[in-house]
Amino acid sequence: MSNNPFIVRQATPDDVSFLFSSWLKSFRDAASVKGVPSGLYYPCQHAVIEAILQRKCCTALIACDPEDPSQIFGYVVAEYVTDGLVIHFTYTKFNMRNLGIAKALVTTLVVPTIKFVQFSHRTRAVDTLDSKLSAAGFVFNPFSR
């Protein structure tokens, strides 16, 4: 039996509005979009997220309350590409951080057959993990969006 206070499940259509809202708000503080007017950022980044989510090889995993799966604690959006994995976005609610949610979600996706892991969106939270990500062989590639 797991010691995790959460379970991992596939995202459903009911989760999509939360994915968009949290991704848009969280990424708004990223250095790469600093200075972009909100009138430009929100519709353009929404289109990027929408395009990613519509790809056939895209997967979204949700960490949620085991007793109430509609209560989302965090998620990862990623896709398998030839020989590798691209993690587009990982999010954990602020009050649920440091419980291993993001690590559990990413670990679920990193299978032995992949040869590389890239991530396409860099946030302030990712900046604090830079040395851990580098040590794990993860590479930032904004062009994999």
N, C-alpha and C positions, 0 to 999 in steps of 0.2 A: 504494500500500500504506500502511496506517495505522501510525503510530508508537505507537499505544495498546497497552499490555500486556494488553489485555482485548478481548473482543467483547461485543456487546449482542444479547440474544435475548429472546424472549417467555418469561415465567414458565410453568412446568409444574406439575402437581399435586405433583411431587416437591419443589418449592421452598416450598410453602405453610407447612410447619412452621418453616422458617428465617425466613420473612416474619413470622409471628406472634411467634416468640421474640425476634427482634431488634427488632421494632417495639415490643413490650411493654416490653422492657428499656430501650431507648433513650428512649422517651417517658416513662418512669417519673421521670426527673429534670427534666421540664419544669415550669416555674413554674406552669402552669395546673392541675397535678395535685398540687402540693406540699401535703402535709398530708392527702391522701386516704389512708385506711387501705388497705393492700395487699389485704385481704379484699374491699374494694369496688373498688379500681382494676383489678385483674387481670381479674375476670369482666366488668366493665362495659366496659373498653377492648377486651377480646377480642371482645365483642359488636359494638362499633363497627367494628372491623377486619373482622370476618366480614361485616357488612352491606355495607361498602364493596366487599370483594372479590367479593361475589355479584351486584353490579350488572352488568347487561349492557354498559353503556358503560365499565366499569372496565377498565383495562389495567395490567399489571405487566411492567416490563422489567427484565431481569437483566444486570448486567455480570459477566462470568465469565472464567475462564482459557480461552484459545482451544484449548488442548490437553486440557483437562479441564472441559467445560462444567458439571459438577456442583460445581465449586469456585467459589462465589459470592463476588464482591468487593463488590458493592453492588446496589441496586435502587431503582426508583421505582414508586410506585403512584399512578395518576392516572385521571382520567376527563374526557372531553370532554362539555361541557354546551353548551346553546345559545350559540353565538358565543364560547365560551371553553374554558379548561382549568382544572381544579382538580387541583392536585398534593396528594395526601393525605399522602404520606410519601416521603422520600428517605433512604436509608441507605447508608453506606460503612463497611466494616470499618476499624477504627482504623489498622491497619498499611498500609492501601491508600489512605489519605487523601492529598490534594494531588497526585493523579495525573490529575485531571480527570474522574474517574468520574461524580460527581453531575452535573457540568456537561454531560458527553456524554449522559447519560441524559435530562436535562431538555431539552436542545437537540433531541434526537430527537423529542420530543413537541410542541415549540413550532413549529407549522406556520403559514405566512403567513395562513391564513384566520381564525385566532382573533383576537378583539378584546381579550381580557383573560386574565390568568393570576392565579389565586388559590391560596393554600395553606391547608390546613385544620388542620395540626398544627404548632405552633411549639415547637421544642426549643432547648436551650442552643446547639447547633451553628448553628441558624438565626439566633439572636441575634447571633452573630459576623459573619454575612453580611448583616445588616439593611440597611446602606447600599447594598450591591451589588444586593440584591433590590428595594429601593425604586427605585434608578436604572433597573432593568430593567422597572419597572412592575408588579412582582408585589405583590399585596395579601394580607395575612393576613385570612382570613375563617373563624373557627372554626365558623360556622353552615353552612358548605358540606359538613359531614361527613355 
